[in-house]
Amino acid sequence: MTATSVRTAADASVVQVNGGRPLSGRISVQGSKNIALHLYAASVLSDVPLVLTGAPDIVDTRVCAEILRRAGADAAYRDGRFTVSPARRVRPVIGPELGRQVRTTAVLAAAVLARAGQVTFPYPGGDAFCPRLIDRHLAAMQAAGAEVITDDDSIRAVCGPRGVRAFTVDVNTPYGPSLGATVTAIMLAARARGTSLITHPSIEPEVTETVRFLADRGVLMHFDQEGLHVSGSDWIAGGAFPVAGDRIEAATMAMATAATGGSIHLDNITAADFPDGLARLLAQTGVVLSEELDGGVRAQAHGPLQAVEAATGPHPGLPTDTAPQLAALLTQADGPSVIAERVYPRRDTHTSRACAPSAPTSPRPAR
């Protein structure tokens, strides 16, 4: 199979795919986009220079670097290294032309609020496959002592002269714990005086990697039956930290390979990095993931692909971000399959509306 980029007469980029051959070979999985975006926000909290290694070479990385630069930090990306030297004085504004390009604007805003005591930011942009509110993000800011003022175009959060304070906030939603609001609350709590409690926290890798990043830099935090406890610090260290391999990219490559009857060696990922729900579902379809002796994972289909009934869910379940790819894979399976969406009210823009099942219309708060 080959793919080439060509230009149409209207000068629009298209991808031309010549199929009919199995995908095969060896490729390195890039650093996780979603984990990296939350770590970029966490870098705002650091008091000394740091570098994130293995950062993904994507547009969002450059957008976040520019947001940090405009906030006063010295931020740059080159050859997989995202370097940040903290601002002496954080400028508390995220401009709309940048903030509307990424989904993690509220998380970035929380980090700026934690450092500067105030922030003005636009509503997030990025993917828009269904309505995604930020109500739990704003609830965390209010719990941390900020007055939050909203209008049709932007949001302003302002704390008192002592800045953010320790707080308790529930980040649960009707669809399960909010990933994004959990990280927003972590940003605020890491700089608040005292110990904060985040109840019903998400345990997605984006959250646990942010926790690990800040814990390595001296912030005391732990999970227990009550939730996530965070003891704030007025000094957060820097240094180097690796961005974990992207489990969604790895799953996408594995499913594309299986759909074509090929075999692929994925580097910078382990079998344990595939969530249990995803690994079990792939095994049911006939896709085998195996550890390689020299590192990485081999993915291939053993025999004809089998139809399945699946439902997305919070980690460690089947990731919602793999549902569209899974739908494509299952077009090659023997028999009808069903994929139920249990994280968002609907996620069917990759299918024909005529074929899409009915779904609730109430929006799910942003993850």
N, C-alpha and C positions, 0 to 999 in steps of 0.2 A: 504494500500500500504506500502511495506517495501523496504528499499534499504540497501544493504550491500556492503562493499568494500572487494574484493577478489583479490588474486594474481594468475596470469597465470603462465604457465611453464616458460615463458620468464621473470618472475619477474616484469611484468608491471602491474600497478594498473588499475583495471576496476571497474565499479559500476554495480552491478546486481540488477535489479528492478523487484519486484513481484507485478504486478498491479492488477486491478480489484476491488479495494476498494476506496471509496471517501477519499480524504484528509480532515482531520478535526483536531481541537485542538486550542491551543493558543501558539503564538510564538512572541518573541520580535525582531523587525527589528533592525539590527545593524546600527551603524553610517554610513553615506554615504561615500562610497569609494571615489567618485570623489570630493566631498566637502573636505574630509579629506586630500587628496593629495595636494590640493591647500593651505589648511591651514598649512600643514607641511612646504611648501615653505615660506609662510608668517611668520612663526615662526622665520626664519632666520633674519628677520628685527628687532626683539625685542631686547631691551637693558637689559632686566631683565628676570628672569625665568618665564616660563608660563607652563600651562598644558592644553591639549585638552582632555576633558572627552568624553566618548562614542566613542573613536576611534575604527575603525573596526580591528578585529583580522585577518589580511590578510597578504600575503607575501609582498605586496607593502608597507605596514606600516613598516615592518622591513627593507626593502631596503632603504626607506627614512630616517629612523633613522640612518642607517649606513652611508648614504651620508652626513647627518648632522654631525655625529661624525668625519668623515674624513675631513670635512670642519672646524673642531675645536670646535664644540659645544658639550655639554654633553647632548645627546639625548637617551631616553630609552622608551620602551613600556612594560606595564604590566597591565593586568586586565582592559583593556579598557582605560588606561591613557597614553597619549603620552606626556612625560615631556621633556622640553628643557631648558637648561641653556646656554645663548649665549656665543659664542666664544669671547675671548679678541681680538684675531686677526684672521680674517676669512681667511682660506686657499682657494685660488681661483681656485680649480680644482674639477671637478666631473669626477671620473674615468669611463672608458668605461664599465668595468665589472659590474658596478652598474647602471650607467646612461642609458644603453641600456635595462634595465629590466622594466622601467616605461615609461608612456606616458608623464609625466609632467617634464621631464628633462629640457626643455627650460624654464619653469616657475621657477624651482629651480635655474637654472643658472642666471636668471634675478635677483632673490633675492640676490645671491652671488655677482653679478656685482654691485648691488645697495650698498652693504656693503663694498666691497673690491676694487671697481673701475676696476676690470678685472675678467675674468673667462675663463676657458677652459673646454669644455664639449663635449660629443659625441652626435650624432644624437639620438633622442628618440627611445625607443623600445616599449614594451607592445603590445597591440592588433594590428593586421595588416590585417584587413578585406578589406582594400583598401589603395591606396597611400595617405599619409597624410603629407603634406609639413609643414614647419615652417617659411615660408616667412614673415608672418605678425609679428611673434615673433621677428625675426631679424630686421624687419623694426622699431619696437618699440625701440630696443636697439640702432639702428643707430640714431633714432630721439632723444634719450636721450644723444647723444654725443659720443657713442662708435664707434670705428673702428671695423668692423666685418670682420674677415678673415676665410674663409672656405676651407676645403680640403675634400677628399673622406671619411675621418674617423672622423674628429672632427671640432669644431668651436671655435674660440678664439675671444673674445670681450674685447676691452681695451678702457677705458676712459682716459681723460687727468688728470692732478694732482688734479683737483677740484672734480673729480668724476662725477656722473650722473648729468644732468642738466634738468630743466623744459622743457617740450616739448609738441607738439601736434602731434597725430598720429591717423590715420584712421585704424580701425581693421576690416573693412568690407571685405567680399569676395564675389565671384559670387554666393555662396551658403548661404549667410547671415552672420551675425556677428560671428567672431571667438571667442569662449568661452576662449580657452587657451591664445590667444594673448591679450584678454582683461585683463586677470589676470597677464600676463607677464608685460603689460604696467602699471598696478596698482603697482606691485612690485617695478618697477623703479621709478614711480612718488612719491611713499610714502617716498622715501629717497632723492628726488631731491629738490634743493633749488628753491622755487617759486611754482607756480600753473601750473599743467599740464592739458591738455584737451585730453580725449580719445573720438573720434567721432565714431558713430555707435557702441557703446559698446553692447556686449551681456548682456542680463538680466537673464540668466540661474541662478538657485539657487547657483551654484558653484561661480558665480560672486557676487551675492548679499550677500552671506554668508561671502565671503572674505572681501567685503566692510564693512559689519557689524563688523567683527572681528577687522579690522584695525581702524574703527571709534571708537569702544569701547576702543581702546588703544591710542586714542588721535590724529589720523590722520583725518584732515578735508576733507570731500568729499561729493559731492552731484551730483545728476542727474538733468539735465534740457533739454530743447529742443536742445541744442548744443551737449550734450553728458554727459560724466562723468568728473567732475572737481575734481582734487586731489591736495591738498596743502601739499607739502612735509614737513617732520619733521626730525630733527636730534636727536630726542629722542622718542622711541616708547615703551610703557609700556608692562607689561606682565600680569600675573594673570591667571584665569581659564576661559575657553570658551567651551561650549558644541558643539559637532559635531551633526548636524541634522540627523534625521533618513533617511535611504536610500530609496528614492522614487522608484528607479528601482528595488531594492530587494523586496519592498512591492508589487509592481505591478506584479513581477514574481510570488510571492507566491499567490497573488489573482487569477492570470490567471491559475496557476497549479491547484488550488483548484476548480475553476469553471469548468475546463476541466474534472475533475473527479466527478463532481456533489456533492462536499463537501461544508463545511462551516468552515471558519477560523477567529480567533480573532487575529488581528495584534496589538501588543503594540509598543510604541515609534514612533508612526506615527499618523497623523490626516487625515481626509478626505480632508482638505484644502491643505495638502502636495502633493496630487495627482494633477498634472497639469490639467487644465481645459480640454485640448484636449484629454488627456488620460481618465479622468473621464467620459466625454461624450461618447467616443468610447466604453468604457466598458459597459456603460448603454445601448447603442444601441445593443450590443451583448447579453444583458440580465444579465450582472454581476452587482450586486447591492453592493455599498459601503455605510455603515451606521455607524455613530458614536455610540460607546458604552457608557453607563452611567458611567462605571468605568474607562473610558479612552480607547484610541485606536480605531480601525476600524474593523468592521466585513465585510468580503467579501464572497459572495455566489452567485450562479446563480439561478435565478427565472425562471424556465421553460427551454425549449430547447434553446440552443444557436443559435443566429441568424447571418447569413452572413452579412458582411458590406463591404463598400468601404472606405478606410482610406488612409491618407497621413501623413507622419511624417513632423515635422517642428520645428522651434525654440520655446523655452518656451514663452508662456504657451501652446504650441501645443502638439501634440503627440510626446513623446520623441523617437528619433531614437534608443536609447538603449533598447526600449521595442519591437521593430519590430520583432525580431526573436521569442520571446516568444508569441507574438500575433499571428504569423503565426502558431505556434503549437496549440494554443487555437482554432483557426478558422478551423483546420482540424476536429474539433468536431461539427462545426456549420452546420445548415441546409442550404445548397446551396453554390455556389461559392463566394469567397471573393477576394478583390483586395487590396493590400497594396502598395502604391507608396512611394518611398524614395525621400525626398526633402531636406535632409541635406548633404548626401554624394553622390558622383557620382554613387556608387553602394554599396549595402549591402545585398548580397545574398549568402554568403559562407555557410549559414545554410541550403540552399536548393540545390537540384540537379541542376547542370549546364544545364542539358537538359531541365529543367523546368523554369529556371531563365529568366526573361525578359531582353531584350537588354538594355544597359545603356551607358551613356557617358563615355568615357575613360579618360577624363582630370581629374587629381587629385584634391581633395578638400584640401585646406590648413588645417593644423591640428587644431582641436578645443582645 
